[in-house]
Amino acid sequence: MDLAQYLQGSRNGGRPKRPPAGDVEAMLSSASAARPLSHQQASALLGVCPGEDPRSFDQILRASERLKQEVFHGRIFAIVPVYVSSVCQEHCIYCNYRAGNKDKEITRLRLSDSQLRRELEFLARKGYRVLELVYATDPFLSVEDIARHITIAKQVLARFGNGAVGLNARPYSVEQYRVLREAGLDFAVLWQETYDPASYSVLHPGGTEKSDYWFRLRAPERMLEAGLANIGLGVLSGLSEWRTDWALLMGHVQYLQETFVGTLKNVILGLPRLKRAAGAALQTTEFLPDDREQLLAIAAFNLFMPSALPFVNTRESWEQCLCIAAGGGTLFTLNCKTIPGGYSHVEIGYQFPTFDFDVEQYQGGLEAHGLAPTFEWSFDHMANESLLAERH
């Protein structure tokens, strides 16, 4: 069965329905890192309405925190995004970087190698050892350019004791992902945005590369085929019915687990919610989950895959970030600028508005909430620890 057939089976179930309260309690009481919930069970939890059933909602959050604590013991893992280009050929109607947007809040920038090196050195001096290179769909940047950027990042990290480099960019072919892996790429993330093909088509007009729903959907398979063992999937919650999107996201991850046994080591879970941006044509929708609904979706996924690494991002408030990270086992963004050169060059502008939790100011706040921020970490070590926890 290929991915399209696999997801169609999940889609036929429709929007997850609210399970009886007794069923929720029974499912959660037996869940552990060694015996997580099935895709069907975790998807059913998405049907809980926090406002109508606060008891079940609270039970789900506490069970999620317990499982994450079993695996990660409160540790969270620092990561920082580094935007390299804001030049984009896409027309995504919810994005400030969309082609043709001339709003004053956006500046089109592409870092030179020397500017990129300066930006990376600035962050390395702050203590960051895991860097996520982020690109718009810049038609003037080739795979070879990005491979060179990865090499530069590796060189900078080597001066500070080494670290990991990741990629958040357009989808590539197997051969292109292989070039990036050979350049030193440690992980790659790509959010599907929405699993509703009809909504996807409306949201991504123009007949550009991103308009191709299926090419984007199958990118995680190509990453794994190229030898990238640490990959990230996610949706932009609010673009379509969020419960259905999250149920299909779980199905996608389960398909990859079953298809790439022994290859897939770590799954990074993307958590972005649609946020207002000055130059975006779409500002909000009726599908946007509120704070509690977002926590419900993440907790349900944690119960399905306790070893997954939710990517806490500064689109959210500090309080929401702390709730998402309860129990540990998340990637955690503190400093965040969504414009190339935003850290060391103090460039003005953004892809979307974010908070910026400067590491020196906020690290103590994490520790006060029982979270242990870790700046020097590796995916290999994490995968081994997760496996050990699941065996026990």
C-alpha positions, 0 to 999 in steps of 0.5 A: 500500500502506498502513501496515498492509499494509506492516508485515504483509509485514515481520511475515510474516517472523517473528523475524529468524533468525541469518545465517551469519557470512560473510554478516554480514562481507560485508554490513558491508564494503560498508556506508557512509553513502552505501550503508546496509544495506537493511531486510532486511539490517539486520533479519537482523543482529538475529538475531545472538546476542552471546553465541554469535557475539561476532565478528559482534557486534563487527563490527556495533558497529564498522561502526555506529560507522564509519558514524555517524562518517562522518556526524557526526564524533563530535558528539552533541546535548544535549537535556533532557526537561521533564515538565509533567504527571504526571496521567494517564488511562491504565492502562499496566501497566508505568508508574508514572504509570498511573491509579489508582496511589497508590504513595508514589513518585508525586506527581500534579503539573501545572505552572502557566505560571509554574512551567514558565517557572521550570523552563525558565529553570533549564535554559536557564541550564545551557546547554540550547537544545533542550527536550523537553516531556513530558506524561502523558495529562492529560485537563485539558490541551488542545491549546491549553494545550500550544500555550501551553507551546510559546510559553512555551518559545520565549520563554525560549529567545529570551532565550538566543539561541533554540533548539528545542522538542519534544513527547513526548505523546499522539497528536493529529489532523493539525489538532491537530499543525498548531496545535502546529507553528504555535505553534513546535513543532520536533519531536515524538516518540511511541514505539509501545511494541510492534508486537505488537497482541495484546501491546499490547492486554493492556498498555494496558487500560481502553478509553482513548485509548492502547488504540487501537493503530492511532490511535497507530501512524499518529501519525507520518503525521499529524505529517508531514501537519501539516508537522512534518519532524522526528519520533521513533519507537521501541519500549519494548524488553522489552514483546514479542519485541524482535527482531521489534519492532525489525525492524517499527520499521525497516519503519515508518521505511522506509514513512515515507521512501517515503511522505513523500519530501521532507517527512521530514527527521530521524528520532529513534530512541527507545531505552527499555528496560522498567525497574522502577518502584515503582507499575507492575503489570508489572516485567519480562518474558522479552523484555527485551534485555540490554545487548549485545542493546540495543547490537546493535539500535541498531547494526543500525538505524544501519546501516539509517539512519546519519542517524537520531538515537538518543535516548540516555536516562538509563534507562541507565548512563553506560557504556551511554550512551557505548557507544550514542553511539559515533561520534556522531549521537545526541541525548544526555540528561545532566540528567534528572528524570521528575517535573514541577518536578524541576529547579528545584522539587526535586519528589520522584518519577519516572515510571521510575528514571533516572540524572542526569548533571549537565552540569557534572560529565559533559561532560568525560567525553564529550570523553574518549571522543571525543564532542563535545557540542553544545548549540546545534544545529538540525535543519535544519543536521543534515539538510543535513550528513547529506545531504552525507555521504550524497552522498559 
